[in-house]
Amino acid sequence: MKNLNLCIITLLISLFIVSCESNPCDDGYTELDNGVCVPDYVAGIEKNNNLENVFYHSKYGAITFKNGNWYDTENLIIENKKLQF
């Protein structure tokens, strides 16, 4: 009986650990502070009009593409060459 209880407890703890994923977003997406998942920035992504216009950049955080320019969260234009990794 002791072994059965130990096995059940171990199984429950394992399931709990596996089900707690730190990043709820799919691969290629990053969660912002407000809980929204946005696609990661990739050079040339601005040419794909099918995507939304908010992306995550590892240096600038959330960036927006509008009117042919990239903007940071303070609505300042980011030069394309600065976005390259």
VEXMARMAR-343706 format. One record per residue: z, x negated, y negated of N, C-alpha, C in turn. Coordinates in steps of 0.05 Angstrom, whole numbers, padded with zeros to 5 digits, always signed. Example, Ala and Ser with C-alpha at 12.3 -4.5 7.8 and 13.67 -1.06 7.14 Angstrom:
! VEXMARMAR-343706
+00156-00264+00114+00156-00246+00090+00156-00264+00066 +00142-00257+00045+00143-00273+00021+00157-00258-00001 
//
This chain:
! VEXMARMAR-343706
+00000-00017+00024+00000+00000+00000+00000-00017-00025 +00015-00039-00024+00016-00057-00046-00011-00070-00052 -00025-00077-00030-00051-00089-00033-00071-00069-00044 -00069-00044-00036-00087-00023-00046-00083-00019-00075 -00058-00018-00084-00053-00015-00113-00063-00038-00129 -00059-00062-00118-00069-00086-00131-00099-00086-00134 -00113-00078-00113-00142-00076-00113-00152-00055-00134 -00139-00032-00134-00146-00011-00153-00142-00021-00182 -00120-00033-00187-00114-00044-00214-00134-00065-00222 -00141-00083-00204-00160-00104-00209-00188-00092-00215 -00195-00072-00199-00221-00058-00203-00222-00044-00230 -00201-00030-00238-00200-00017-00264-00202-00036-00287 -00187-00058-00285-00188-00078-00306-00216-00090-00308 -00229-00096-00286-00256-00107-00286-00276-00088-00298 -00274-00063-00292-00292-00043-00303-00288-00040-00333 -00263-00041-00342-00257-00039-00370-00269-00063-00386 -00266-00087-00375-00276-00111-00388-00306-00110-00389 -00319-00102-00368-00348-00101-00367-00359-00080-00387 -00345-00058-00389-00355-00036-00406-00351-00041-00436 -00334-00060-00443-00328-00066-00471-00348-00087-00481 -00370-00079-00492-00390-00097-00502-00385-00101-00532 -00385-00126-00541-00378-00132-00569-00401-00124-00588 -00426-00125-00579-00448-00118-00596-00462-00093-00584 -00460-00070-00597-00473-00046-00587-00503-00045-00591 -00514-00064-00605-00542-00064-00611-00559-00077-00589 -00584-00069-00587-00602-00081-00567-00609-00109-00575 -00621-00124-00556-00630-00151-00562-00650-00151-00585 -00647-00170-00603-00665-00171-00626-00656-00154-00650 -00632-00142-00647-00620-00126-00669-00592-00137-00674 -00582-00133-00699-00555-00142-00706-00541-00119-00720 -00515-00115-00714-00500-00094-00726-00489-00103-00753 -00494-00087-00774-00484-00092-00800-00455-00081-00803 -00441-00088-00824-00414-00079-00828-00411-00049-00828 -00431-00034-00835-00430-00005-00835-00436+00007-00808 -00440-00010-00788-00445+00000-00761-00474+00005-00754 -00492+00001-00772-00521+00006-00767-00533-00019-00755 -00550-00015-00734-00564-00037-00721-00591-00040-00735 -00597-00064-00744-00622-00070-00757-00636-00092-00742 -00663-00093-00743-00677-00114-00729-00672-00141-00742 -00672-00162-00725-00669-00189-00735-00695-00198-00749 -00692-00214-00770-00716-00223-00785-00731-00244-00768 -00757-00241-00767-00774-00260-00754-00797-00265-00774 -00804-00290-00778-00825-00297-00797-00851-00281-00791 -00862-00268-00810-00886-00253-00807-00881-00223-00801 -00856-00216-00798-00849-00188-00791-00857-00168-00813 -00859-00178-00838-00866-00160-00860-00895-00149-00857 -00911-00161-00839-00938-00151-00835-00938-00127-00817 -00916-00121-00803-00915-00098-00785-00903-00074-00800 -00920-00056-00808-00911-00033-00824-00898-00011-00807 -00898-00014-00780-00886+00006-00763-00856+00005-00763 -00845-00018-00772-00816-00022-00772-00803-00012-00798 -00778-00006-00797-00763+00001-00821-00763-00024-00839 -00753-00021-00863-00754-00043-00882-00728-00059-00886 -00708-00054-00869-00683-00069-00870-00681-00087-00845 -00675-00113-00850-00674-00132-00828-00649-00149-00831 -00641-00163-00810-00618-00181-00812-00628-00210-00811 -00620-00226-00831-00627-00254-00832-00601-00270-00829 -00602-00291-00812-00578-00306-00806-00565-00319-00830 -00581-00326-00851-00570-00338-00875-00563-00318-00897 -00580-00297-00901-00577-00279-00923-00564-00252-00915 -00560-00247-00889-00549-00222-00880-00571-00200-00881 -00564-00176-00890-00583-00154-00892-00603-00160-00914 -00629-00159-00907-00650-00163-00927-00669-00140-00925 -00682-00134-00947-00700-00111-00949-00728-00120-00958 -00748-00109-00946-00776-00115-00953-00787-00091-00968 -00793-00094-00993-00806-00073-01009-00824-00084-01030 -00846-00071-01035-00865-00079-01055-00874-00108-01052 -00877-00117-01027-00887-00144-01021-00867-00166-01025 -00841-00160-01030-00821-00180-01034-00797-00175-01016 -00782-00196-01010-00756-00194-00995-00733-00193-01015 -00714-00176-01011-00691-00173-01029-00665-00176-01013 -00645-00189-01025-00619-00191-01012-00602-00167-01019 -00577-00167-01011-00559-00144-01015-00553-00140-01045 -00557-00160-01061-00552-00158-01090-00578-00151-01105 -00599-00144-01089-00625-00136-01100-00639-00158-01115 -00634-00183-01107-00648-00206-01118-00670-00215-01100 -00693-00222-01111-00716-00230-01094-00710-00257-01081 -00717-00258-01055-00714-00282-01039-00743-00293-01035 -00747-00318-01041-00773-00330-01037-00779-00332-01007 -00804-00327-00999-00812-00328-00971-00806-00355-00958 -00809-00377-00973-00804-00403-00961-00774-00407-00955 -00757-00394-00969-00728-00396-00964-00720-00380-00939 -00736-00362-00931-00730-00346-00907-00737-00360-00881 -00754-00381-00882-00761-00395-00859-00737-00411-00848 -00736-00413-00822-00713-00426-00809-00718-00456-00807 
//
